[in-house]
Amino acid sequence: MQERNPNKIANELSKITEGRPSSEELVFDPRSGQLVVTSQPSPDQVIATDTAENGYFG
């Protein structure tokens, strides 16, 4: 399931930047142009978790 809720995305970003573990991934969906949170990214989505860890979305 993909979650586009801004609060869910902000919560996931907080977890990532604080180094807390998560069972979900932050991904960029090129079809919508939005960040989403999902536990099962599709092949056409770009995993953005590592980018977020480096502070890009902060």
DARA-V441021 format. One line per field, one symbol per residue. phi: phi as a letter, one per 40 degrees, with the letter a starting at -180 (. if undefined). A space follows every 50 residues. Layout:
phi=???
This chain:
phi=.cbbcdccccccccdcccgccacbbcbbcccbgbcbbacbcccccbcbcc ccccgccc
